[in-house]
């Protein structure tokens, strides 16, 4: 019984091989010859080509999808690389601008040093500033070991910013002109041509970003943008240090007392490098 089944299986395989061989022969003959095809051969050829097209269509679809996905992946990688380069460029530009800003500040400081004279100044760097008292004080990296003493004037290239109030061996506290201390009054003069009008710098308006000059007794007309400088009175601030320019002049109802609003020359929101004016013999 088993032998009979085995013989039948061999016949089935043999018949299948013969049929496949015949089909392959027909297909080869159809494809490789230029003779006129019979209706049966045309049908077989059309059927085979259609079968190939139907069988290859899913493969082509999957292949196209894989290629599209790979292209998208490559495009995304290129986008990530470009985005990284853009970020790096932004960082480089930020560093460049910061270095340029520091360089300009140093240049202005050098110009100021040449004006003041070598024996009268001491350059310093701001090392601390309290956010809660932003317009009151700053701390610089020079102290008594460097010859700094209380009441010495502190300036930047644009003008006066304050005076030293406390010192340690290596640091000093500087009270700014913008401080809300009511006792922080400075004698100033307003230049009008070859003449001066004198008054007291008595306060700073944080909202308007302007100083206030009071105590002006002169009836002279004070033009806008007139230069305001120190008088040298009081033995603290040397004469002629720039404070700012006149923005507006106000008078009382009787047109007697005048109050002047002044825009400061120095940028008190951006203090990095400062110069301490040392008195002669200090």
LUMFITOR-28840 format. One line per 10 residues: number of its first residue (from 1); their letters; for each residue z, y, x of C-alpha. Coordinates in steps of 0.1 Angstrom, whole numbers, plus 5000, padded with zeros to 4 digits. Example, Ala and Ser with C-alpha at 12.3 -4.5 7.8 and 13.67 -1.06 7.14 Angstrom:
<atoms>
1> AS> 5078:4955:5123 ~ 5071:4989:5137
</atoms>
This chain:
<atoms>
1> XXXXXXXXXX> 5000:5000:5000 ~ 5010:5024:5028 ~ 4978:5015:5047 ~ 4957:5022:5017 ~ 4972:5057:5013 ~ 4967:5064:5050 ~ 4929:5054:5047 ~ 4925:5077:5017 ~ 4941:5106:5036 ~ 4917:5101:5065
11> XXXXXXXXXX> 4887:5102:5041 ~ 4900:5134:5025 ~ 4903:5151:5059 ~ 4869:5139:5070 ~ 4853:5151:5038 ~ 4870:5185:5042 ~ 4858:5189:5078 ~ 4822:5180:5067 ~ 4823:5206:5039 ~ 4837:5233:5062
21> XXXXXXXXXX> 4811:5225:5088 ~ 4783:5228:5062 ~ 4797:5261:5049 ~ 4800:5274:5084 ~ 4765:5263:5092 ~ 4752:5280:5060 ~ 4771:5312:5068 ~ 4758:5312:5104 ~ 4723:5306:5093 ~ 4725:5334:5067
31> XXXXXXXXXX> 4740:5359:5091 ~ 4718:5352:5121 ~ 4683:5348:5107 ~ 4660:5374:5092 ~ 4643:5351:5068 ~ 4642:5356:5031 ~ 4674:5343:5015 ~ 4674:5320:4985 ~ 4693:5330:4954 ~ 4720:5305:4963
41> XXXXXXXXXX> 4723:5318:4999 ~ 4724:5354:4986 ~ 4752:5345:4963 ~ 4771:5327:4990 ~ 4766:5356:5014 ~ 4777:5382:4989 ~ 4807:5360:4980 ~ 4818:5356:5016 ~ 4814:5393:5024 ~ 4832:5403:4993
51> XXXXXXXXXX> 4860:5378:5002 ~ 4862:5393:5037 ~ 4864:5428:5022 ~ 4891:5418:4997 ~ 4911:5399:5023 ~ 4908:5428:5049 ~ 4916:5456:5025 ~ 4954:5450:5025 ~ 4954:5446:5063 ~ 4935:5478:5067
61> XXXXXXXXXX> 4958:5496:5043 ~ 4989:5484:5062 ~ 4973:5492:5095 ~ 4965:5528:5083 ~ 5000:5533:5070 ~ 5014:5521:5104 ~ 4991:5545:5123 ~ 5001:5574:5099 ~ 5038:5566:5105 ~ 5033:5565:5142
71> XXXXXXXXXX> 5014:5598:5142 ~ 5042:5614:5122 ~ 5068:5600:5146 ~ 5049:5614:5176 ~ 5044:5647:5158 ~ 5082:5649:5150 ~ 5090:5641:5186 ~ 5067:5669:5198 ~ 5084:5693:5172 ~ 5118:5683:5185
81> XXXXXXXXXX> 5107:5690:5221 ~ 5093:5724:5211 ~ 5124:5733:5191 ~ 5145:5724:5222 ~ 5123:5746:5244 ~ 5127:5775:5218 ~ 5165:5772:5219 ~ 5164:5771:5257 ~ 5142:5802:5257 ~ 5166:5820:5234
91> XXXXXXXXXX> 5195:5812:5257 ~ 5176:5824:5287 ~ 5167:5856:5269 ~ 5203:5862:5259 ~ 5215:5856:5294 ~ 5187:5879:5307 ~ 5197:5907:5283 ~ 5234:5903:5293 ~ 5226:5905:5330 ~ 5203:5935:5324
101> XXXXXXXXXX> 5231:5952:5305 ~ 5256:5945:5333 ~ 5232:5957:5359 ~ 5226:5990:5340 ~ 5263:5995:5337 ~ 5268:5989:5374 ~ 5240:6013:5382 ~ 5257:6040:5361 ~ 5290:6033:5377 ~ 5274:6037:5412
111> XXXXXXXXXX> 5259:6070:5401 ~ 5293:6081:5388 ~ 5310:6071:5421 ~ 5285:6092:5441 ~ 5294:6122:5419 ~ 5332:6117:5421 ~ 5334:6111:5458 ~ 5345:6080:5476 ~ 5382:6089:5480 ~ 5387:6098:5443
121> XXXXXXXXXX> 5378:6067:5423 ~ 5387:6030:5419 ~ 5364:6007:5400 ~ 5380:5982:5376 ~ 5371:5955:5350 ~ 5385:5953:5315 ~ 5404:5919:5313 ~ 5421:5922:5279 ~ 5418:5940:5246 ~ 5439:5934:5216
131> XXXXXXXXXX> 5418:5929:5184 ~ 5446:5943:5163 ~ 5448:5975:5183 ~ 5411:5977:5194 ~ 5410:6015:5196 ~ 5444:6019:5212 ~ 5446:6003:5246 ~ 5428:5981:5271 ~ 5440:5962:5302 ~ 5422:5965:5335
141> XXXXXXXXXX> 5424:5943:5366 ~ 5438:5970:5390 ~ 5475:5979:5394 ~ 5500:5996:5416 ~ 5490:5975:5446 ~ 5456:5992:5443 ~ 5471:6027:5441 ~ 5470:6031:5404 ~ 5497:6052:5388 ~ 5505:6063:5352
151> XXXXXXXXXX> 5486:6094:5339 ~ 5456:6088:5360 ~ 5423:6094:5341 ~ 5400:6065:5333 ~ 5363:6071:5328 ~ 5330:6053:5323 ~ 5295:6066:5333 ~ 5292:6084:5299 ~ 5325:6102:5301 ~ 5363:6101:5296
161> XXXXXXXXXX> 5379:6071:5278 ~ 5416:6075:5284 ~ 5445:6075:5308 ~ 5468:6049:5325 ~ 5501:6045:5308 ~ 5517:6014:5325 ~ 5511:5995:5357 ~ 5521:5962:5372 ~ 5512:5950:5407 ~ 5478:5937:5396
171> XXXXXXXXXX> 5471:5952:5362 ~ 5473:5984:5343 ~ 5474:5995:5306 ~ 5450:6023:5296 ~ 5456:6043:5264 ~ 5422:6052:5249 ~ 5412:6086:5235 ~ 5407:6068:5202 ~ 5444:6058:5200 ~ 5462:6067:5168
181> XXXXXXXXXX> 5491:6081:5188 ~ 5498:6116:5173 ~ 5510:6128:5207 ~ 5477:6119:5223 ~ 5463:6155:5225 ~ 5440:6168:5252 ~ 5430:6203:5261 ~ 5393:6206:5259 ~ 5366:6233:5260 ~ 5333:6237:5242
191> XXXXXXXXXX> 5305:6251:5262 ~ 5284:6278:5245 ~ 5259:6292:5269 ~ 5279:6306:5298 ~ 5311:6309:5278 ~ 5337:6284:5266 ~ 5357:6279:5234 ~ 5391:6262:5239 ~ 5409:6238:5216 ~ 5429:6205:5214
201> XXXXXXXXXX> 5414:6171:5209 ~ 5439:6159:5183 ~ 5427:6127:5168 ~ 5399:6101:5161 ~ 5384:6091:5128 ~ 5376:6054:5130 ~ 5354:6055:5098 ~ 5333:6084:5110 ~ 5336:6075:5147 ~ 5343:6112:5155
211> XXXXXXXXXX> 5370:6131:5174 ~ 5387:6161:5159 ~ 5392:6194:5178 ~ 5418:6218:5163 ~ 5435:6251:5174 ~ 5403:6270:5179 ~ 5410:6308:5176 ~ 5377:6321:5187 ~ 5353:6335:5162 ~ 5323:6325:5182
221> XXXXXXXXXX> 5296:6305:5165 ~ 5297:6269:5178 ~ 5262:6253:5177 ~ 5257:6217:5170 ~ 5253:6194:5201 ~ 5274:6218:5222 ~ 5290:6199:5251 ~ 5327:6192:5250 ~ 5346:6186:5283 ~ 5381:6186:5297
231> XXXXXXXXXX> 5397:6218:5308 ~ 5418:6205:5337 ~ 5450:6219:5322 ~ 5480:6197:5321 ~ 5474:6181:5356 ~ 5462:6148:5341 ~ 5425:6150:5334 ~ 5403:6168:5360 ~ 5382:6196:5346 ~ 5347:6190:5335
241> XXXXXXXXXX> 5348:6154:5324 ~ 5325:6149:5295 ~ 5340:6138:5261 ~ 5311:6143:5237 ~ 5290:6167:5217 ~ 5297:6188:5186 ~ 5286:6172:5154 ~ 5300:6195:5127 ~ 5321:6227:5125 ~ 5344:6232:5095
251> XXXXXXXXXX> 5365:6262:5085 ~ 5393:6268:5061 ~ 5390:6288:5029 ~ 5398:6321:5047 ~ 5372:6314:5074 ~ 5399:6317:5100 ~ 5408:6283:5115 ~ 5380:6261:5127 ~ 5379:6223:5130 ~ 5352:6207:5150
261> XXXXXXXXXX> 5340:6171:5147 ~ 5328:6156:5180 ~ 5308:6125:5187 ~ 5321:6107:5218 ~ 5297:6101:5247 ~ 5313:6068:5256 ~ 5309:6036:5236 ~ 5345:6026:5229 ~ 5333:5993:5212 ~ 5318:5981:5245
271> XXXXXXXXXX> 5341:5987:5275 ~ 5335:5963:5304 ~ 5336:5982:5336 ~ 5357:6014:5341 ~ 5366:6038:5368 ~ 5401:6051:5376 ~ 5402:6087:5389 ~ 5429:6087:5416 ~ 5446:6120:5424 ~ 5444:6134:5459
281> XX> 5469:6118:5481 ~ 5474:6088:5458
</atoms>
